[in-house]
Amino acid sequence: MPLPEPKRPREALHRRSIEIRGYKRDDGMYDVEGHLVDTKDNDFKLAAGIRPAGEPIHEMWLRITVDRNLVIMDADAATDGMPYAGVCDTITPAYRKLIGLAIGPGYTQRIKELLGGVRGCTHITELAGSLATAAFQTLAGQRVQPADRKPFQLDKCHALDSSGPAVARYYPKWYTGKEEIEAAGEGDHH
């Protein structure tokens, strides 16, 4: 369901596009790539001059390579569009600092420590966070989940609260709520 219609007339000013793709490599590793593009709907005055409407103000890339345990084994960043040519793009080698980080608890804090503020590019650092959640999705179905281990996605969002109806229905072994709720398959007579 899309958003409701805007309540007032409005003028388009800014567009940010973020595309993230996940790949399985032939060596058993996984690449997750992010591409961020900011454009303006009108010519835009930057300190370095006028940027024509539709031409990227920011265009950044980040690729991480992860193993099956979501440890970052490689990382590369690139900047193609930037407000300060010859300056913004010099920070991309700093994203090699992601190598060795495990995507899991503490990952976001560690990114801030390594690449926050003047230690990185705001936009590429933002991509680093988004790539982490996309890495989970990329590996979904690629790893066998032991039956005796709580599925990693439980208690990571509202819908998968262990005391809620979705867990009761689809992951009854891990349900911690008080209400009795039908498990998946029961009562599904379509």
N, CA, C and O of each residue as an XYZ file, in Angstrom:
760
protein
N       0.849     -1.173      0.000
C       0.000      0.000      0.000
C       0.893      1.234      0.000
O       1.706      1.403      0.908
N       0.757      2.086     -0.989
C       1.588      3.302     -1.023
C       1.155      4.305      0.034
O       0.117      4.148      0.676
N       1.970      5.339      0.202
C       1.623      6.418      1.124
C       0.339      7.102      0.657
O       0.027      7.081     -0.533
N      -0.405      7.705      1.581
C      -1.578      8.475      1.156
C      -1.138      9.675      0.318
O       0.012     10.107      0.404
N      -2.033     10.199     -0.473
C      -1.734     11.373     -1.282
C      -1.275     12.515     -0.369
O      -1.790     12.667      0.739
N      -0.296     13.329     -0.838
C       0.143     14.474     -0.034
C      -1.024     15.421      0.239
O      -1.932     15.558     -0.580
N      -0.987     16.054      1.373
C      -2.080     16.942      1.772
C      -1.986     18.315      1.123
O      -2.975     19.046      1.090
N      -0.813     18.680      0.603
C      -0.612     20.006      0.010
C       0.156     19.864     -1.306
O       0.899     18.898     -1.480
N      -0.009     20.805     -2.228
C       0.825     20.800     -3.441
C       2.288     20.946     -3.044
O       2.602     21.574     -2.033
N       3.184     20.366     -3.842
C       4.596     20.408     -3.499
C       5.467     20.401     -4.747
O       5.014     20.065     -5.842
N       6.732     20.779     -4.557
C       7.704     20.866     -5.636
C       8.847     19.908     -5.328
O       9.385     19.917     -4.221
N       9.217     19.088     -6.297
C      10.335     18.154     -6.121
C      11.649     18.931     -6.047
O      11.899     19.806     -6.876
N      12.487     18.616     -5.060
C      13.767     19.289     -4.871
C      14.969     18.351     -4.922
O      16.017     18.706     -5.462
N      14.814     17.150     -4.356
C      15.966     16.272     -4.148
C      15.551     14.825     -4.345
O      14.431     14.439     -4.010
N      16.472     14.019     -4.899
C      16.236     12.577     -5.053
C      17.491     11.842     -4.606
O      18.598     12.139     -5.056
N      17.297     10.883     -3.717
C      18.377      9.972     -3.331
C      17.954      8.571     -3.748
O      16.874      8.095     -3.399
N      18.827      7.934     -4.498
C      18.604      6.547     -4.905
C      19.688      5.695     -4.284
O      20.872      6.027     -4.352
N      19.282      4.606     -3.684
C      20.232      3.643     -3.138
C      19.854      2.283     -3.704
O      18.728      1.814     -3.539
N      20.809      1.667     -4.367
C      20.599      0.311     -4.869
C      21.647     -0.578     -4.237
O      22.826     -0.230     -4.176
N      21.202     -1.729     -3.769
C      22.102     -2.693     -3.148
C      21.846     -4.041     -3.800
O      20.702     -4.477     -3.934
N      22.924     -4.689     -4.201
C      22.829     -6.007     -4.835
C      23.740     -6.973     -4.098
O      24.830     -6.600     -3.663
N      23.293     -8.215     -3.957
C      24.092     -9.261     -3.329
C      24.412    -10.350     -4.331
O      23.573    -10.707     -5.158
N      25.624    -10.879     -4.262
C      26.101    -11.883     -5.212
C      26.802    -13.025     -4.485
O      27.481    -12.809     -3.481
N      26.632    -14.230     -4.996
C      27.421    -15.372     -4.536
C      28.583    -15.519     -5.507
O      28.384    -15.554     -6.721
N      29.786    -15.605     -4.977
C      30.984    -15.735     -5.804
C      31.333    -17.204     -6.007
O      30.852    -18.070     -5.277
N      32.169    -17.480     -6.999
C      32.554    -18.864     -7.279
C      33.526    -19.441     -6.258
O      33.817    -20.637     -6.288
N      34.038    -18.592     -5.344
C      34.954    -19.075     -4.309
C      34.256    -19.300     -2.966
O      34.914    -19.549     -1.955
N      32.921    -19.211     -2.958
C      32.169    -19.432     -1.728
C      31.955    -18.181     -0.895
O      31.287    -18.233      0.138
N      32.507    -17.068     -1.322
C      32.300    -15.791     -0.637
C      31.088    -15.093     -1.261
O      30.526    -15.549     -2.256
N      30.707    -13.973     -0.639
C      29.551    -13.205     -1.096
C      29.945    -11.734     -1.201
O      30.563    -11.182     -0.290
N      29.585    -11.111     -2.309
C      29.784     -9.676     -2.489
C      28.454     -8.973     -2.295
O      27.422     -9.423     -2.793
N      28.485     -7.874     -1.573
C      27.311     -7.018     -1.416
C      27.757     -5.623     -1.831
O      28.681     -5.055     -1.248
N      27.091     -5.077     -2.842
C      27.468     -3.782     -3.409
C      26.355     -2.771     -3.225
O      25.180     -3.065     -3.443
N      26.745     -1.590     -2.824
C      25.803     -0.490     -2.693
C      26.201      0.669     -3.586
O      27.386      0.937     -3.787
N      25.202      1.354     -4.120
C      25.408      2.511     -5.001
C      24.423      3.588     -4.555
O      23.211      3.377     -4.578
N      24.947      4.734     -4.151
C      24.133      5.856     -3.675
C      24.295      7.016     -4.653
O      25.413      7.377     -5.020
N      23.156      7.605     -5.076
C      23.178      8.751     -5.979
C      22.209      9.808     -5.461
O      21.034      9.524     -5.231
N      22.715     11.044     -5.277
C      21.893     12.203     -4.927
C      21.858     13.142     -6.123
O      22.896     13.484     -6.690
N      20.650     13.553     -6.499
C      20.501     14.551     -7.560
C      19.507     15.611     -7.105
O      18.707     15.391     -6.196
N      19.578     16.766     -7.763
C      18.642     17.864     -7.512
C      17.740     18.024     -8.725
O      18.137     17.708     -9.847
N      16.526     18.515     -8.501
C      15.574     18.722     -9.584
C      15.777     20.057    -10.292
O      15.194     20.302    -11.348
N      16.594     20.904     -9.712
C      16.917     22.198    -10.316
C      18.428     22.368    -10.274
O      19.111     21.687     -9.509
N      18.952     23.275    -11.095
C      20.373     23.599    -10.992
C      20.669     23.951     -9.536
O      19.861     24.594     -8.867
N      21.832     23.525     -9.057
C      22.145     23.658     -7.641
C      23.503     24.313     -7.477
O      24.483     23.898     -8.096
N      23.556     25.347     -6.634
C      24.804     26.086     -6.411
C      25.621     25.401     -5.321
O      25.186     25.288     -4.175
N      26.798     24.953     -5.696
C      27.777     24.405     -4.771
C      28.917     25.401     -4.636
O      29.053     26.299     -5.466
N      29.728     25.257     -3.612
C      30.893     26.129     -3.457
C      31.801     26.045     -4.682
O      32.457     27.022     -5.044
N      31.836     24.862     -5.324
C      32.701     24.649     -6.488
C      32.035     25.062     -7.806
O      32.640     24.931     -8.871
N      30.808     25.553     -7.741
C      30.118     25.966     -8.965
C      28.717     25.393     -9.049
O      28.243     24.734     -8.123
N      28.064     25.652    -10.165
C      26.681     25.196    -10.369
C      26.684     23.748    -10.849
O      27.406     23.395    -11.782
N      25.876     22.917    -10.205
C      25.676     21.534    -10.646
C      24.326     21.502    -11.365
O      23.301     21.796    -10.751
N      24.306     21.153    -12.653
C      23.039     21.132    -13.397
C      22.037     20.130    -12.811
O      22.418     19.095    -12.264
N      20.762     20.459    -12.938
C      19.686     19.571    -12.482
C      19.899     18.170    -13.052
O      20.217     18.007    -14.230
N      19.719     17.167    -12.201
C      19.830     15.778    -12.634
C      21.240     15.224    -12.629
O      21.409     14.007    -12.700
N      22.257     16.064    -12.548
C      23.640     15.586    -12.485
C      23.963     15.276    -11.028
O      23.659     16.086    -10.152
N      24.570     14.128    -10.746
C      24.797     13.745     -9.351
C      25.611     14.755     -8.542
O      26.667     15.224     -8.966
N      25.081     15.068     -7.370
C      25.830     15.814     -6.354
C      26.744     14.810     -5.641
O      27.911     15.088     -5.366
N      26.176     13.641     -5.353
C      26.914     12.530     -4.745
C      26.667     11.290     -5.594
O      25.542     11.027     -6.018
N      27.718     10.544     -5.833
C      27.587      9.206     -6.432
C      28.714      8.368     -5.865
O      29.876      8.518     -6.240
N      28.343      7.478     -4.951
C      29.316      6.687     -4.218
C      28.975      5.204     -4.326
O      27.818      4.818     -4.493
N      30.000      4.406     -4.227
C      29.892      2.950     -4.287
C      30.616      2.346     -3.087
O      31.615      2.885     -2.611
N      30.096      1.220     -2.610
C      30.807      0.444     -1.605
C      30.512     -1.028     -1.853
O      29.359     -1.424     -2.019
N      31.571     -1.831     -1.876
C      31.419     -3.287     -1.985
C      32.117     -3.924     -0.807
O      33.264     -3.602     -0.496
N      31.408     -4.841     -0.150
C      32.045     -5.666      0.879
C      31.956     -7.120      0.427
O      30.985     -7.536     -0.205
N      32.973     -7.866      0.763
C      32.988     -9.303      0.519
C      32.931     -9.959      1.887
O      33.750     -9.671      2.760
N      31.958    -10.843      2.068
C      31.792    -11.517      3.362
C      31.893    -13.021      3.186
O      31.617    -13.564      2.116
N      32.295    -13.679      4.267
C      32.292    -15.145      4.268
C      30.943    -15.625      4.811
O      30.061    -14.814      5.092
N      30.789    -16.910      4.953
C      29.511    -17.484      5.405
C      29.161    -17.088      6.840
O      28.010    -17.224      7.255
N      30.142    -16.599      7.597
C      29.898    -16.156      8.968
C      29.706    -14.646      9.065
O      29.662    -14.087     10.160
N      29.593    -13.993      7.912
C      29.390    -12.547      7.823
C      30.569    -11.744      8.364
O      30.392    -10.669      8.937
N      31.749    -12.269      8.179
C      32.971    -11.520      8.476
C      33.407    -10.868      7.167
O      33.470    -11.524      6.127
N      33.705     -9.572      7.228
C      34.106     -8.846      6.025
C      35.553     -9.214      5.693
O      36.475     -8.970      6.471
N      35.716     -9.809      4.507
C      37.022    -10.283      4.061
C      37.694     -9.288      3.119
O      38.914     -9.319      2.955
N      36.907     -8.405      2.499
C      37.448     -7.399      1.590
C      36.445     -6.251      1.519
O      35.258     -6.429      1.792
N      36.940     -5.076      1.149
C      36.072     -3.897      1.026
C      36.709     -2.918      0.045
O      37.920     -2.701      0.060
N      35.878     -2.337     -0.799
C      36.329     -1.327     -1.751
C      35.272     -0.243     -1.847
O      34.075     -0.528     -1.839
N      35.717      0.993     -1.937
C      34.814      2.134     -2.098
C      35.271      2.956     -3.296
O      36.446      2.937     -3.663
N      34.329      3.680     -3.902
C      34.640      4.576     -5.015
C      33.687      5.759     -4.963
O      32.539      5.634     -4.538
N      34.180      6.897     -5.399
C      33.369      8.110     -5.467
C      33.459      8.651     -6.889
O      34.535      9.029     -7.353
N      32.310      8.683     -7.578
C      32.249      9.180     -8.955
C      31.672     10.584     -9.049
O      32.071     11.362     -9.916
N      30.744     10.914     -8.173
C      30.144     12.247     -8.150
C      30.299     12.822     -6.760
O      30.010     12.148     -5.772
N      30.768     14.107     -6.669
C      31.048     14.675     -5.354
C      31.013     16.187     -5.437
O      31.247     16.748     -6.508
N      30.728     16.860     -4.337
C      30.738     18.319     -4.358
C      32.151     18.908     -4.380
O      32.338     20.021     -4.872
N      33.148     18.187     -3.858
C      34.514     18.715     -3.756
C      35.476     17.755     -4.449
O      36.133     16.942     -3.800
N      35.548     17.859     -5.771
C      36.408     16.970     -6.568
C      37.849     17.072     -6.096
O      38.356     18.155     -5.806
N      38.493     15.916     -6.027
C      39.880     15.878     -5.589
C      40.047     15.886     -4.088
O      41.169     15.793     -3.590
N      38.942     15.998     -3.351
C      38.989     15.955     -1.891
C      38.084     14.826     -1.392
O      38.540     13.924     -0.689
N      36.805     14.879     -1.757
C      35.860     13.845     -1.302
C      36.365     12.438     -1.639
O      36.284     11.524     -0.818
N      36.880     12.284     -2.841
C      37.263     10.965     -3.314
C      38.554     10.431     -2.693
O      38.894      9.268     -2.912
N      39.275     11.237     -1.934
C      40.530     10.760     -1.338
C      40.307      9.883     -0.099
O      41.246      9.246      0.377
N      39.085      9.844      0.425
C      38.810      9.068      1.642
C      38.473      7.606      1.341
O      38.441      6.785      2.258
N      38.225      7.269      0.085
C      37.755      5.912     -0.214
C      38.685      4.803      0.288
O      38.173      3.759      0.693
N      40.022      4.957      0.291
C      40.857      3.873      0.832
C      40.581      3.575      2.311
O      40.867      2.470      2.771
N      40.039      4.521      3.053
C      39.754      4.303      4.479
C      38.760      3.161      4.694
O      38.732      2.556      5.766
N      37.953      2.867      3.687
C      36.927      1.831      3.848
C      37.511      0.422      3.863
O      36.784     -0.545      4.089
N      38.817      0.296      3.624
C      39.502     -0.983      3.812
C      39.495     -1.352      5.303
O      39.696     -2.514      5.654
N      39.263     -0.364      6.177
C      39.193     -0.621      7.626
C      38.032     -1.545      7.986
O      37.992     -2.084      9.092
N      37.089     -1.733      7.065
C      35.973     -2.647      7.321
C      36.429     -4.102      7.341
O      35.766     -4.956      7.930
N      37.561     -4.385      6.695
C      38.052     -5.762      6.621
C      38.308     -6.296      8.030
O      38.984     -5.662      8.841
N      37.758     -7.461      8.293
C      37.911     -8.107      9.596
C      36.728     -7.910     10.525
O      36.580     -8.637     11.507
N      35.873     -6.916     10.217
C      34.696     -6.707     11.067
C      33.675     -7.808     10.826
O      33.475     -8.251      9.696
N      33.037     -8.240     11.900
C      31.939     -9.201     11.799
C      30.629     -8.421     11.812
O      30.422     -7.544     12.650
N      29.759     -8.750     10.880
C      28.446     -8.116     10.855
C      27.595     -8.814     11.901
O      27.247     -9.986     11.756
N      27.271     -8.094     12.938
C      26.521     -8.638     14.057
C      26.449     -7.573     15.134
O      26.637     -6.393     14.840
N      26.183     -7.957     16.371
C      26.106     -6.984     17.455
C      27.380     -6.138     17.537
O      28.490     -6.671     17.512
N      27.212     -4.832     17.635
C      28.337     -3.922     17.748
C      28.868     -3.403     16.422
O      29.716     -2.511     16.408
N      28.387     -3.943     15.305
C      28.885     -3.544     13.985
C      28.677     -2.053     13.722
O      29.609     -1.367     13.301
N      27.484     -1.549     13.962
C      27.189     -0.141     13.682
C      28.068      0.781     14.523
O      28.581      1.777     14.014
N      28.243      0.464     15.781
C      29.101      1.276     16.655
C      30.536      1.262     16.169
O      31.213      2.290     16.180
N      30.998      0.105     15.744
C      32.382     -0.006     15.264
C      32.580      0.820     13.990
O      33.631      1.436     13.816
N      31.587      0.841     13.099
C      31.672      1.669     11.886
C      31.813      3.138     12.267
O      32.629      3.858     11.691
N      31.017      3.578     13.235
C      31.107      4.977     13.684
C      32.496      5.297     14.231
O      33.050      6.362     13.957
N      33.055      4.367     15.006
C      34.391      4.581     15.575
C      35.461      4.657     14.486
O      36.365      5.490     14.555
N      35.357      3.794     13.492
C      36.379      3.726     12.450
C      36.225      4.797     11.367
O      37.214      5.335     10.868
N      34.950      5.103     11.006
C      34.709      5.890      9.806
C      33.740      7.051     10.002
O      33.327      7.688      9.033
N      33.379      7.325     11.246
C      32.459      8.427     11.523
C      33.131      9.785     11.391
O      34.353      9.896     11.490
N      32.327     10.815     11.168
C      32.835     12.186     11.105
C      33.888     12.357     10.030
O      33.707     11.895      8.903
N      34.985     13.016     10.367
C      36.030     13.316      9.382
C      36.881     12.097      9.019
O      37.745     12.191      8.148
N      36.649     10.956      9.672
C      37.388      9.730      9.358
C      36.820      9.013      8.141
O      37.378      8.014      7.686
N      35.699      9.529      7.607
C      35.073      8.877      6.460
C      34.183      9.839      5.710
O      34.167     11.040      5.979
N      33.449      9.295      4.770
C      32.457     10.041      3.991
C      31.078      9.689      4.548
O      30.734      8.512      4.663
N      30.304     10.689      4.886
C      28.978     10.461      5.462
C      28.179      9.457      4.638
O      27.543      8.562      5.195
N      28.208      9.601      3.327
C      27.357      8.793      2.451
C      27.862      7.356      2.311
O      27.062      6.420      2.296
N      29.173      7.173      2.209
C      29.707      5.811      2.107
C      29.549      5.097      3.448
O      29.266      3.899      3.484
N      29.729      5.820      4.539
C      29.541      5.219      5.857
C      28.084      4.793      6.037
O      27.807      3.741      6.612
N      27.164      5.609      5.548
C      25.747      5.241      5.584
C      25.519      3.949      4.788
O      24.768      3.075      5.222
N      26.163      3.832      3.631
C      26.047      2.604      2.840
C      26.573      1.394      3.606
O      26.019      0.301      3.491
N      27.630      1.577      4.380
C      28.212      0.463      5.136
C      27.181     -0.156      6.081
O      27.156     -1.373      6.262
N      26.338      0.677      6.679
C      25.276      0.155      7.537
C      24.218     -0.584      6.745
O      23.763     -1.654      7.150
N      23.828     -0.018      5.623
C      22.809     -0.657      4.781
C      23.296     -1.978      4.194
O      22.519     -2.922      4.051
N      24.581     -2.042      3.857
C      25.117     -3.285      3.295
C      25.076     -4.421      4.309
O      24.962     -5.588      3.934
N      25.167     -4.086      5.577
C      25.131     -5.125      6.609
C      23.792     -5.858      6.595
O      23.757     -7.088      6.609
N      22.692     -5.107      6.568
C      21.387     -5.775      6.552
C      21.172     -6.504      5.231
O      20.534     -7.556      5.200
N      21.704     -5.949      4.133
C      21.590     -6.624      2.841
C      22.428     -7.903      2.818
O      22.072     -8.859      2.129
N      23.532     -7.932      3.559
C      24.350     -9.150      3.630
C      23.545    -10.291      4.253
O      23.624    -11.429      3.789
N      22.766     -9.994      5.307
C      21.899    -11.023      5.903
C      20.940    -11.564      4.850
O      20.746    -12.775      4.741
N      20.338    -10.659      4.070
C      19.395    -11.079      3.042
C      20.094    -11.869      1.938
O      19.533    -12.830      1.410
N      21.310    -11.470      1.589
C      22.067    -12.177      0.550
C      22.335    -13.615      0.972
O      22.242    -14.530      0.153
N      22.667    -13.821      2.235
C      22.978    -15.165      2.710
C      21.745    -15.968      3.121
O      21.858    -17.152      3.439
N      20.566    -15.333      3.119
C      19.337    -16.061      3.476
C      19.181    -17.249      2.533
O      19.208    -17.097      1.312
N      19.021    -18.410      3.106
C      18.861    -19.623      2.314
C      20.185    -20.233      1.875
O      20.198    -21.325      1.308
N      21.291    -19.556      2.124
C      22.607    -20.064      1.729
C      23.262    -20.865      2.856
O      24.188    -21.641      2.619
N      22.775    -20.669      4.078
C      23.356    -21.353      5.225
C      22.287    -22.246      5.844
O      21.115    -21.875      5.899
N      22.689    -23.397      6.298
C      21.763    -24.300      6.979
C      21.666    -23.849      8.437
O      22.676    -23.727      9.129
N      20.444    -23.605      8.886
C      20.205    -23.192     10.271
C      19.997    -24.445     11.110
O      19.042    -25.183     10.866
N      20.861    -24.713     12.094
C      20.649    -25.885     12.955
C      19.288    -25.787     13.656
O      18.906    -24.723     14.143
N      18.576    -26.896     13.699
C      17.229    -26.912     14.268
C      17.200    -26.536     15.745
O      16.186    -26.046     16.243
N      18.310    -26.764     16.447
C      18.344    -26.466     17.877
C      18.843    -25.052     18.184
O      19.022    -24.701     19.350
N      19.069    -24.243     17.155
C      19.578    -22.879     17.348
C      18.504    -21.872     16.969
O      17.871    -21.982     15.919
N      18.311    -20.893     17.834
C      17.305    -19.862     17.589
C      17.614    -19.151     16.275
O      18.746    -18.710     16.079
N      16.640    -19.026     15.364
C      16.881    -18.321     14.102
C      17.358    -16.890     14.361
O      16.804    -16.182     15.202
N      18.397    -16.477     13.622
C      19.050    -15.186     13.869
C      18.107    -14.010     13.737
O      18.320    -12.985     14.385
N      17.075    -14.122     12.922
C      16.211    -12.971     12.662
C      15.209    -12.694     13.792
O      14.599    -11.625     13.822
N      15.036    -13.626     14.701
C      14.070    -13.411     15.778
C      14.557    -12.321     16.728
O      15.741    -12.245     17.058
N      13.630    -11.488     17.155
C      13.863    -10.356     18.060
C      14.713     -9.249     17.426
O      15.331     -8.455     18.135
N      14.742     -9.202     16.100
C      15.481     -8.142     15.401
C      14.539     -7.086     14.812
O      14.993     -6.056     14.314
N      13.225     -7.344     14.872
C      12.250     -6.354     14.385
C      10.908     -6.598     15.075
O      10.707     -7.627     15.721
N      10.003     -5.647     14.930
C       8.688     -5.704     15.561
C       7.945     -6.996     15.226
O       7.403     -7.650     16.117
N       7.920     -7.363     13.951
C       7.141     -8.533     13.522
C       7.674     -9.830     14.114
O       6.909    -10.768     14.338
N       8.987     -9.894     14.373
C       9.580    -11.138     14.852
C       9.959    -11.095     16.327
O      10.951    -11.696     16.742
N       9.162    -10.381     17.111
C       9.274    -10.368     18.571
C       8.925    -11.781     19.053
O       7.862    -12.305     18.719
N       9.804    -12.389     19.825
C       9.581    -13.774     20.275
C       8.276    -13.964     21.045
O       7.772    -15.082     21.146
N       7.732    -12.882     21.585
C       6.469    -13.018     22.313
C       5.259    -12.682     21.443
O       4.138    -12.600     21.946
N       5.477    -12.488     20.154
C       4.401    -12.055     19.265
C       3.800    -13.160     18.410
O       4.292    -14.288     18.395
N       2.726    -12.821     17.696
C       1.975    -13.809     16.926
C       2.736    -14.417     15.744
O       2.510    -15.583     15.422
N       3.624    -13.674     15.091
C       4.352    -14.247     13.951
C       5.288    -15.358     14.414
O       5.392    -16.395     13.759
N       5.972    -15.146     15.543
C       6.865    -16.183     16.058
C       6.037    -17.367     16.550
O       6.414    -18.517     16.324
N       4.930    -17.107     17.209
C       4.071    -18.197     17.676
C       3.617    -19.064     16.499
O       3.555    -20.289     16.605
N       3.306    -18.422     15.394
C       2.769    -19.142     14.236
C       3.857    -19.832     13.411
O       3.695    -20.990     13.028
N       4.957    -19.137     13.133
C       5.954    -19.656     12.204
C       7.191    -20.253     12.866
O       7.915    -21.030     12.242
N       7.439    -19.894     14.127
C       8.584    -20.410     14.877
C       8.123    -20.816     16.286
O       8.662    -20.316     17.273
N       7.141    -21.708     16.389
C       6.529    -22.002     17.696
C       7.520    -22.488     18.755
O       7.303    -22.262     19.945
N       8.587    -23.142     18.346
C       9.598    -23.624     19.297
C      10.225    -22.457     20.067
O      10.660    -22.638     21.204
N      10.277    -21.275     19.470
C      10.949    -20.125     20.055
C       9.977    -19.092     20.609
O      10.388    -18.017     21.044
N       8.687    -19.419     20.593
C       7.658    -18.493     21.085
C       7.729    -18.376     22.601
O       7.770    -19.386     23.304
N       7.744    -17.122     23.116
C       7.831    -16.898     24.566
C       6.600    -16.201     25.129
O       6.556    -15.891     26.319
N       5.606    -15.952     24.292
C       4.411    -15.245     24.735
C       3.496    -16.108     25.577
O       3.730    -17.302     25.767
N       2.457    -15.479     26.073
C       1.522    -16.156     26.979
C       0.276    -16.695     26.246
O      -0.315    -17.688     26.672
N      -0.116    -16.033     25.144
C      -1.342    -16.432     24.440
C      -1.098    -17.657     23.572
O      -0.018    -17.844     23.012
N      -2.150    -18.498     23.475
C      -2.051    -19.622     22.547
C      -2.428    -19.115     21.173
O      -3.485    -18.511     20.986
N      -1.554    -19.367     20.214
C      -1.771    -18.922     18.844
C      -1.534    -20.114     17.940
O      -0.605    -20.891     18.159
N      -2.391    -20.263     16.899
C      -2.249    -21.381     15.973
C      -0.893    -21.343     15.288
O      -0.435    -20.291     14.844
N      -0.258    -22.510     15.207
C       1.005    -22.622     14.447
C       0.685    -22.651     12.963
O      -0.441    -22.961     12.574
N       1.659    -22.335     12.141
C       1.479    -22.346     10.677
C       1.030    -23.721     10.236
O       1.512    -24.735     10.741
N       0.116    -23.750      9.304
C      -0.387    -25.023      8.788
C      -1.690    -25.422      9.448
O      -2.552    -26.021      8.804
N      -1.851    -25.096     10.735
C      -3.095    -25.414     11.426
C      -4.153    -24.398     11.042
O      -3.922    -23.193     11.151
N      -5.275    -24.850     10.609
C      -6.365    -23.948     10.288
C      -6.192    -23.263      8.933
O      -7.024    -22.437      8.560
N      -5.135    -23.584      8.189
C      -4.939    -23.003      6.852
C      -5.603    -23.895      5.833
O      -4.943    -24.733      5.219
N      -6.869    -23.735      5.647
C      -7.620    -24.579      4.714
C      -8.161    -23.709      3.602
O      -9.351    -23.395      3.571
N      -7.285    -23.319      2.687
C      -7.698    -22.455      1.587
C      -8.095    -23.269      0.407
O      -8.476    -22.716     -0.625
